[in-house]
Amino acid sequence: MNVSHPSVHPVEAPPPLTDGENVPRVRMKDIQGMPGTIGGLVLRFCQFVFAAVALCVMATTTDFPSVTAFCYLVAAAGLQSLWSLSLAIVDMYAILVGRCLQNYRAVSFFAVGDGITSTLTFAAACASAGITVLIGNDLGICSQNHCTEFETATAMAFLSWSTALPSFLLNFWSLASR
């Protein structure tokens, strides 16, 4: 009997690749929420809306400049709204044109920017929440201040941060998994 066995006729391994050859990488499907996807655009839009509402509500009160934490919230919400709006425009362009935003430099830029803006927004929201609790609960002088506006702006800042954090985590995960 002339039966061929794998041990008798082994399959040859492909020749090793040199450093100069470009090998196409196999990539996972884009996850919704990453740059250039509909989910990413929705996250950016929500970040922008929440930050813009926090900025507008806090800036319309007359006594926010007297508290440093509230000034910090206005600055952080302004930065978050500008960052989110600009990246929403980039996402919208990428979706309309069909471009992929998953190259190393773009993802690095998005991850660093999202990390910075989300950290600043969270810190500002926490500081404003502390001052709001101090004014409302501990001192009990809400009748003399705009407690409702302060609480609304602080809540919107927390909501902006809660939509910025997934963007940062997805970009950082995409960057780390390369």
KESE-478210 format. One line per 8 residues: number of its first residue (from 1); for each residue x, y, z of N, C-alpha, C. Coordinates in Angstrom, 2 decimals, padded with zeros to 5 digits, always signed. Layout:
NUM	X/Y/Z/X/Y/Z/X/Y/Z  ...
END
This chain:
1	+000.82/-001.18/+000.00/+000.00/+000.00/+000.00/+000.87/+001.25/+000.00  +000.61/+002.08/-000.94/+001.33/+003.35/-001.02/+000.41/+004.47/-000.56  +000.33/+004.65/+000.73/-000.50/+005.71/+001.31/+000.42/+006.82/+001.81  +000.08/+008.05/+001.47/+000.89/+009.20/+001.88/+000.45/+009.68/+003.25  +001.38/+009.91/+004.12/+001.13/+010.41/+005.46/+001.76/+011.79/+005.62  +001.20/+012.66/+006.44/+001.78/+013.99/+006.63/+003.21/+013.94/+007.16  +003.52/+012.92/+007.93/+004.88/+012.86/+008.46/+005.87/+012.50/+007.36  +005.41/+011.85/+006.30/+006.30/+011.49/+005.20/+006.46/+012.66/+004.24
9	+005.37/+013.36/+003.95/+005.40/+014.49/+003.03/+004.97/+015.76/+003.78  +005.86/+016.38/+004.56/+005.46/+017.58/+005.32/+005.24/+018.77/+004.41  +004.41/+019.68/+004.89/+004.13/+020.91/+004.17/+005.23/+021.91/+004.51  +005.78/+022.53/+003.48/+006.86/+023.47/+003.73/+006.32/+024.77/+004.31  +007.10/+025.34/+005.20/+006.76/+026.63/+005.78/+007.07/+027.73/+004.77  +006.28/+028.79/+004.77/+006.58/+029.88/+003.84/+007.92/+030.52/+004.20  +008.59/+031.10/+003.22/+009.90/+031.72/+003.52/+009.71/+032.91/+004.45  +010.70/+033.17/+005.32/+010.58/+034.30/+006.25/+010.56/+035.62/+005.49
17	+009.81/+036.56/+006.05/+009.66/+037.87/+005.43/+010.83/+038.77/+005.82  +011.23/+039.61/+004.91/+012.27/+040.58/+005.23/+011.63/+041.83/+005.83  +012.47/+042.71/+006.35/+011.96/+043.91/+007.01/+011.30/+044.87/+006.03  +011.70/+044.83/+004.77/+011.20/+045.79/+003.80/+009.83/+045.48/+003.24  +009.33/+044.27/+003.42/+008.04/+043.92/+002.84/+006.90/+044.42/+003.71  +005.90/+044.93/+003.08/+004.71/+045.39/+003.79/+003.70/+044.25/+003.82  +003.39/+043.83/+005.00/+002.42/+042.77/+005.17/+001.11/+043.40/+005.58  +000.02/+043.13/+004.88/-001.26/+043.72/+005.30/-001.69/+043.16/+006.65
25	-002.08/+044.04/+007.52/-002.52/+043.62/+008.84/-004.01/+043.30/+008.81  -004.37/+042.31/+009.55/-005.78/+041.98/+009.69/-006.29/+042.75/+010.89  -007.35/+043.52/+010.69/-007.88/+044.37/+011.73/-009.30/+043.98/+012.08  -009.61/+044.13/+013.35/-010.98/+043.86/+013.76/-011.91/+044.91/+013.16  -013.15/+044.58/+013.12/-014.16/+045.51/+012.63/-014.19/+046.73/+013.55  -014.43/+047.88/+012.96/-014.50/+049.10/+013.76/-015.64/+048.99/+014.77  -015.33/+049.31/+016.01/-016.32/+049.25/+017.08/-017.01/+050.60/+017.15  -018.33/+050.59/+017.31/-019.08/+051.83/+017.40/-018.59/+052.63/+018.61
33	-018.33/+053.88/+018.39/-017.80/+054.76/+019.43/-016.39/+055.20/+019.11  -015.72/+054.47/+018.21/-014.39/+054.86/+017.79/-014.49/+055.98/+016.75  -013.41/+056.70/+016.53/-013.46/+057.79/+015.54/-013.84/+057.29/+014.16  -014.66/+058.06/+013.48/-015.08/+057.71/+012.13/-016.28/+056.80/+012.05  -016.95/+056.54/+013.18/-018.14/+055.70/+013.19/-019.34/+056.54/+013.62  -020.53/+056.02/+013.36/-021.75/+056.72/+013.78/-021.80/+056.83/+015.30  -021.41/+055.78/+016.00/-021.39/+055.82/+017.46/-020.43/+056.87/+017.99  -019.28/+057.02/+017.34/-018.34/+058.06/+017.73/-018.91/+059.45/+017.52
41	-019.62/+059.62/+016.42/-020.26/+060.92/+016.15/-021.33/+061.23/+017.19  -022.11/+060.22/+017.58/-023.15/+060.43/+018.60/-022.51/+060.79/+019.95  -021.42/+060.10/+020.31/-020.73/+060.43/+021.56/-020.20/+061.86/+021.53  -019.59/+062.25/+020.42/-019.05/+063.62/+020.30/-020.17/+064.66/+020.37  -021.28/+064.37/+019.72/-022.40/+065.31/+019.75/-022.95/+065.45/+021.18  -023.09/+064.34/+021.89/-023.58/+064.40/+023.28/-022.59/+065.15/+024.18  -021.29/+064.90/+023.98/-020.28/+065.64/+024.75/-020.43/+067.14/+024.52  -020.58/+067.50/+023.26/-020.71/+068.92/+022.92/-021.96/+069.54/+023.55
49	-023.08/+068.86/+023.42/-024.34/+069.42/+023.94/-024.28/+069.59/+025.45  -023.83/+068.55/+026.17/-023.77/+068.64/+027.63/-022.79/+069.72/+028.09  -021.63/+069.79/+027.44/-020.64/+070.81/+027.82/-021.14/+072.21/+027.49  -021.80/+072.36/+026.36/-022.33/+073.68/+025.97/-023.44/+074.13/+026.93  -024.29/+073.20/+027.34/-025.34/+073.55/+028.30/-024.73/+073.93/+029.64  -023.73/+073.18/+030.10/-023.06/+073.51/+031.36/-022.42/+074.90/+031.28  -021.78/+075.17/+030.16/-021.14/+076.47/+029.96/-022.16/+077.60/+029.96  -023.24/+077.43/+029.21/-024.25/+078.49/+029.10/-024.98/+078.73/+030.42
57	-025.33/+077.66/+031.10/-026.05/+077.82/+032.37/-025.18/+078.50/+033.41  -023.92/+078.07/+033.50/-023.04/+078.67/+034.51/-022.68/+080.10/+034.15  -022.48/+080.37/+032.87/-022.08/+081.72/+032.46/-023.22/+082.74/+032.58  -024.46/+082.28/+032.59/-025.58/+083.21/+032.71/-025.85/+083.64/+034.16  -025.25/+082.97/+035.11/-025.42/+083.42/+036.50/-024.50/+084.61/+036.75  -024.93/+085.47/+037.63/-024.16/+086.69/+037.85/-023.02/+086.51/+038.83  -023.11/+085.52/+039.71/-022.10/+085.40/+040.76/-021.15/+084.22/+040.58  -021.06/+083.64/+039.38/-020.11/+082.54/+039.21/-018.65/+083.01/+039.25
65	-018.31/+084.24/+038.83/-016.89/+084.62/+038.87/-016.33/+084.74/+040.28  -017.18/+084.79/+041.28/-016.68/+084.93/+042.65/-016.15/+083.62/+043.22  -016.42/+082.50/+042.56/-015.96/+081.19/+043.05/-015.02/+080.59/+042.00  -013.83/+080.23/+042.43/-012.81/+079.72/+041.51/-013.25/+078.41/+040.85  -013.92/+077.55/+041.59/-014.36/+076.27/+041.02/-015.36/+076.46/+039.88  -016.21/+077.46/+040.01/-017.17/+077.73/+038.95/-016.48/+078.33/+037.72  -015.48/+079.17/+037.94/-014.69/+079.68/+036.81/-013.97/+078.55/+036.10  -013.45/+077.61/+036.88/-012.78/+076.44/+036.32/-013.77/+075.59/+035.52
73	-014.99/+075.47/+036.01/-016.02/+074.72/+035.28/-016.33/+075.39/+033.94  -016.41/+076.70/+033.92/-016.67/+077.41/+032.67/-015.53/+077.18/+031.68  -014.30/+077.26/+032.17/-013.14/+077.05/+031.29/-013.10/+075.61/+030.78  -013.31/+074.64/+031.66/-013.26/+073.24/+031.25/-014.41/+072.89/+030.31  -015.60/+073.41/+030.58/-016.74/+073.14/+029.70/-016.54/+073.80/+028.34  -015.94/+074.99/+028.32/-015.64/+075.63/+027.05/-014.63/+074.83/+026.24  -013.58/+074.35/+026.89/-012.59/+073.52/+026.20/-013.20/+072.21/+025.71  -014.02/+071.58/+026.55/-014.66/+070.32/+026.16/-015.61/+070.52/+024.99
81	-016.35/+071.61/+024.99/-017.29/+071.83/+023.89/-016.55/+072.11/+022.58  -015.47/+072.88/+022.63/-014.68/+073.13/+021.42/-014.04/+071.85/+020.88  -013.45/+071.06/+021.78/-012.81/+069.80/+021.39/-013.84/+068.84/+020.79  -014.98/+068.70/+021.44/-015.99/+067.77/+020.97/-016.60/+068.21/+019.65  -016.83/+069.51/+019.50/-017.40/+070.00/+018.25/-016.42/+069.80/+017.09  -015.16/+070.09/+017.32/-014.18/+069.92/+016.24/-014.03/+068.45/+015.85  -014.02/+067.55/+016.82/-013.92/+066.13/+016.48/-015.22/+065.57/+015.92  -016.35/+066.16/+016.27/-017.61/+065.75/+015.65/-017.61/+066.13/+014.18
89	-017.05/+067.28/+013.86/-016.94/+067.68/+012.45/-016.01/+066.74/+011.70  -014.90/+066.36/+012.33/-013.97/+065.41/+011.71/-014.65/+064.06/+011.51  -015.39/+063.60/+012.52/-016.11/+062.33/+012.39/-017.15/+062.39/+011.28  -017.88/+063.51/+011.21/-018.89/+063.65/+010.17/-018.25/+063.63/+008.78  -017.13/+064.29/+008.63/-016.42/+064.28/+007.36/-015.96/+062.87/+007.01  -015.40/+062.16/+007.99/-014.91/+060.80/+007.74/-016.05/+059.86/+007.35  -017.21/+060.04/+007.96/-018.35/+059.19/+007.63/-018.87/+059.51/+006.23  -018.98/+060.79/+005.91/-019.51/+061.18/+004.60/-018.58/+060.79/+003.45
97	-017.28/+060.92/+003.67/-016.31/+060.62/+002.62/-015.92/+059.14/+002.62  -016.13/+058.47/+003.74/-015.77/+057.06/+003.84/-014.32/+056.84/+004.23  -013.73/+057.80/+004.93/-012.34/+057.68/+005.36/-012.25/+056.93/+006.67  -011.16/+056.25/+006.88/-010.89/+055.53/+008.12/-009.98/+056.39/+008.99  -010.36/+056.60/+010.22/-009.57/+057.40/+011.14/-008.77/+056.53/+012.10  -008.41/+055.35/+011.69/-007.75/+054.42/+012.60/-006.24/+054.34/+012.39  -005.61/+055.39/+011.86/-004.15/+055.35/+011.78/-003.55/+055.75/+013.12  -002.29/+055.43/+013.31/-001.64/+055.56/+014.61/-001.62/+057.00/+015.10
105	-001.26/+057.93/+014.24/-001.14/+059.32/+014.67/-002.49/+059.93/+015.03  -003.50/+059.65/+014.23/-004.83/+060.20/+014.53/-005.38/+059.63/+015.83  -005.25/+058.33/+016.03/-005.75/+057.71/+017.27/-004.97/+058.22/+018.48  -003.66/+058.41/+018.32/-002.86/+058.97/+019.41/-003.33/+060.37/+019.77  -003.55/+061.19/+018.76/-004.03/+062.55/+018.98/-005.40/+062.55/+019.67  -006.31/+061.70/+019.20/-007.64/+061.62/+019.81/-007.55/+061.13/+021.25  -006.73/+060.12/+021.50/-006.63/+059.56/+022.85/-006.06/+060.57/+023.83  -005.00/+061.28/+023.44/-004.41/+062.27/+024.34/-005.39/+063.42/+024.58
113	-006.00/+063.92/+023.53/-006.97/+065.02/+023.68/-008.16/+064.62/+024.52  -008.70/+063.42/+024.28/-009.83/+062.95/+025.08/-009.44/+062.76/+026.53  -008.25/+062.25/+026.77/-007.79/+062.05/+028.15/-007.67/+063.37/+028.89  -007.09/+064.36/+028.23/-006.91/+065.66/+028.88/-008.26/+066.34/+029.13  -009.11/+066.41/+028.11/-010.37/+067.12/+028.28/-011.31/+066.41/+029.25  -011.33/+065.08/+029.22/-012.22/+064.38/+030.15/-011.73/+064.52/+031.59  -010.42/+064.53/+031.80/-009.89/+064.73/+033.15/-010.20/+066.13/+033.66  -010.01/+067.12/+032.80/-010.32/+068.50/+033.21/-011.81/+068.68/+033.50
121	-012.66/+068.09/+032.68/-014.10/+068.21/+032.89/-014.52/+067.52/+034.18  -013.96/+066.34/+034.44/-014.31/+065.63/+035.67/-013.84/+066.41/+036.90  -012.63/+066.94/+036.85/-012.12/+067.71/+037.99/-012.97/+068.96/+038.23  -013.35/+069.64/+037.17/-014.18/+070.83/+037.31/-015.56/+070.49/+037.85  -016.13/+069.39/+037.38/-017.45/+068.98/+037.87/-017.39/+068.60/+039.35  -016.34/+067.91/+039.75/-016.20/+067.54/+041.17/-016.01/+068.77/+042.06  -015.18/+069.70/+041.60/-014.97/+070.92/+042.39/-016.26/+071.73/+042.50  -016.98/+071.84/+041.40/-018.25/+072.59/+041.43/-019.29/+071.89/+042.28
129	-019.29/+070.56/+042.24/-020.24/+069.83/+043.09/-019.93/+070.06/+044.56  -018.66/+070.11/+044.91/-018.29/+070.38/+046.30/-018.74/+071.76/+046.75  -018.56/+072.75/+045.93/-018.98/+074.11/+046.28/-020.50/+074.21/+046.33  -021.17/+073.52/+045.41/-022.64/+073.55/+045.39/-023.21/+072.91/+046.66  -022.62/+071.80/+047.09/-023.06/+071.17/+048.34/-022.77/+072.07/+049.53  -021.62/+072.72/+049.50/-021.28/+073.65/+050.59/-022.30/+074.79/+050.67  -022.62/+075.38/+049.54/-023.57/+076.50/+049.54/-024.97/+076.05/+049.92  -025.41/+074.93/+049.34/-026.79/+074.50/+049.53/-027.04/+073.80/+050.85
137	-026.23/+072.82/+051.17/-026.52/+072.00/+052.35/-025.84/+072.50/+053.62  -024.57/+072.84/+053.53/-023.83/+073.19/+054.74/-024.10/+074.61/+055.21  -024.07/+075.56/+054.29/-024.30/+076.95/+054.67/-025.77/+077.34/+054.62  -026.54/+076.65/+053.79/-027.97/+076.91/+053.71/-028.31/+078.29/+053.16  -027.54/+078.78/+052.22/-027.79/+080.11/+051.67/-028.18/+080.04/+050.20  -029.00/+079.05/+049.85/-029.47/+078.93/+048.47/-030.39/+080.07/+048.08  -031.06/+080.67/+049.03/-031.97/+081.76/+048.70/-031.20/+082.98/+048.20  -029.95/+083.12/+048.58/-029.13/+084.25/+048.15/-028.32/+083.95/+046.90
145	-028.27/+082.69/+046.49/-027.45/+082.28/+045.35/-028.31/+081.59/+044.29  -027.67/+081.22/+043.21/-028.34/+080.51/+042.11/-028.05/+079.01/+042.22  -028.53/+078.39/+043.28/-028.21/+076.98/+043.51/-028.73/+076.06/+042.40  -029.91/+076.34/+041.90/-030.47/+075.49/+040.85/-029.61/+075.53/+039.60  -029.14/+076.73/+039.24/-028.28/+076.86/+038.07/-026.94/+076.18/+038.29  -026.39/+076.33/+039.51/-025.11/+075.69/+039.82/-025.24/+074.17/+039.74  -026.33/+073.65/+040.29/-026.55/+072.20/+040.26/-026.76/+071.70/+038.83  -027.49/+072.46/+038.04/-027.72/+072.07/+036.64/-026.42/+072.06/+035.85
153	-025.62/+073.10/+035.99/-024.35/+073.17/+035.28/-023.41/+072.05/+035.73  -023.40/+071.75/+037.01/-022.55/+070.67/+037.52/-023.03/+069.32/+036.98  -024.32/+069.11/+036.96/-024.86/+067.84/+036.43/-024.54/+067.70/+034.95  -024.66/+068.78/+034.19/-024.33/+068.73/+032.75/-022.84/+068.46/+032.54  -022.00/+068.99/+033.41/-020.57/+068.72/+033.30/-020.28/+067.24/+033.59  -020.95/+066.67/+034.57/-020.79/+065.23/+034.83/-021.29/+064.40/+033.65  -022.40/+064.81/+033.04/-022.90/+064.08/+031.88/-021.93/+064.20/+030.69  -021.33/+065.37/+030.53/-020.34/+065.54/+029.47/-019.14/+064.64/+029.71
161	-018.70/+064.56/+030.95/-017.59/+063.67/+031.28/-017.97/+062.20/+031.05  -019.21/+061.84/+031.40/-019.62/+060.43/+031.24/-019.73/+060.03/+029.78  -019.87/+060.98/+028.87/-019.84/+060.64/+027.45/-018.44/+060.81/+026.85  -017.58/+061.57/+027.51/-016.19/+061.72/+027.04/-015.34/+060.53/+027.45  -015.64/+059.92/+028.58/-014.84/+058.80/+029.05/-014.87/+057.60/+028.10  -016.02/+057.18/+027.57/-015.98/+056.07/+026.61/-015.15/+056.38/+025.36  -015.19/+057.63/+024.90/-014.37/+058.00/+023.75/-012.89/+057.81/+024.07  -012.49/+058.27/+025.24/-011.09/+058.12/+025.64/-010.72/+056.65/+025.78
169	-011.56/+055.88/+026.45/-011.23/+054.46/+026.67/-011.16/+053.68/+025.37  -012.07/+053.94/+024.44/-012.03/+053.24/+023.15/-010.81/+053.64/+022.33  -010.46/+054.91/+022.34/-009.26/+055.34/+021.61/-008.00/+054.78/+022.26  -007.95/+054.78/+023.57/-006.77/+054.26/+024.27/-006.66/+052.75/+024.05  -007.79/+052.05/+024.07/-007.77/+050.61/+023.82/-007.32/+050.31/+022.39  -007.81/+051.10/+021.45/-007.40/+050.92/+020.07/-005.91/+051.17/+019.90  -005.40/+052.16/+020.61/-003.98/+052.48/+020.54/-003.14/+051.40/+021.21  -003.60/+050.90/+022.34/-002.83/+049.90/+023.08/-002.86/+048.53/+022.42
177	-003.88/+048.25/+021.61/-004.00/+046.93/+021.01/-003.29/+046.83/+019.67  -002.52/+047.81/+019.30/-001.80/+047.77/+018.03/-000.56/+046.93/+018.16
END
